Amino acid sequence: VSGVLLQTSLGFFLCANIIGTASFMTITSQLGDHTPPQGMDPRVCLRYFGQGLCLAIVLCQILWLEYLQRRYFQSVAQTMKLRYFLEGLSRDLLPDHVLAVSLMKQEEGANEGTDGFFSADELEVGHLFADVAGFTKMCSTLPPEKAFIVISELFQEFDQLCKKWGVSKVETIGDAYWCAVGLGKGQASQLDMANLVGMALEMQDVLRTDRVAAVAELGEPKLTMRIGVHYGKCVGCVVGSSAPRYHLFGKAIDIVQQLEQGGSKNGVVLSSSALRVCLGLDKEDDLSEASQSWQRSGEF
């Protein structure tokens, strides 16, 4: 009975042992007289045997309880490690503001399906789209393993730049790298756009200075990148229920891709809207004069 109660409550388990021990001692004490018999009386043997058996059972139960407690704490520790791993993986896959809303909906018991998805309409953020020029052609002359190592180490370096400049990575598409600023706030500020441009220029420095070992081993000619930066409206949402990813949709995405495709190697192309935000100008302000003074200041 105590073994069954142990599965439900430790208090019930202890009560069962106390009641069982007291009952057994009472029964065995009534087998003999007040003055213990002398010699090999069977009642004395039964009494001592019962008391010893009772103590042995209690000792075994204590040891078994200790074993179960150790197993319980081990399972709790493993569960906590798994939880920290999954939380870290979720933060890598989804932006913080999306993850926070998703967890809140789960706690509120949101239904499965579209009700559990997070969407943000009319985001006005900064976009950066970068592409490694000639990487597809270079892959035809490299072993697949080598090509994977090159692009993986390069993008890992860009991931570190995202953390440094406060930029949110959206996704990678082949040898293209896509990131944005202002997702959590819904609108990118002048500082956000300045950080995005600063990251774009440092991405170019990564290739020029051979900061990535796998890229440096390729030798000449060095890899180059085309980078486009734009500021505009879009919609962000979680796409799919299996292996979900946060994605951005809108005309601004097409514009930043066109800027990258039409840009020059080893440079960063900004749209007029992105440049206005970086300079803190309104639509009515003269862009040409302000941009010339900005270039002369050497801020970037």
Summary of the structure (lengths in Angstrom):
residues: 300
radius of gyration: 34.7
end to end distance: 77.0
largest distance: 118.1
contacts: 827
relative contact order: 0.10
helix: 57%
strand: 18%
